[in-house]
Amino acid sequence: MEKVNVAQHLSRLQDSWGSLVVGEMDDTSIKLEKLQGEYPWQQNDQKDELLFVVKGRLLLMYHERNIWVEAGEFIVVPKGVSYKLFIPNGDCHLLAIEPKKFAALKRCS
């Protein structure tokens, strides 16, 4: 059992779309991500995903409405929902929780 320093790990991510698995529990991975700009539409048919904004803000767009998620807030994207992420200014640092079998996949190409 080890503690994880989120800020320290995020500072190691150099790319504006970098991703790093920092923990696991049962069949779940805990991943840190640094995002910037606009990402294409995506739909995850096999998994729910929790996105916790550590720093910055993001706009999560889906067909029903758009939701701003600010630092200190999280949102759960249910499986089967098409969505798109937009980060208008600077970087957005996320902590994502998702099933292990999907954690190695990049969010966007």
Secondary structure, 3 states (H helix, E strand, C coil): CCCCCHHHHHHHCCCCCCEEEEEEECCEEEEEEEEEEECCCEECCCCCEEEEEEECEEEEEECCCEEEEECCCEEEECCCCEEEEEEEEEEEEEEEEEEHHHHCCCCCC
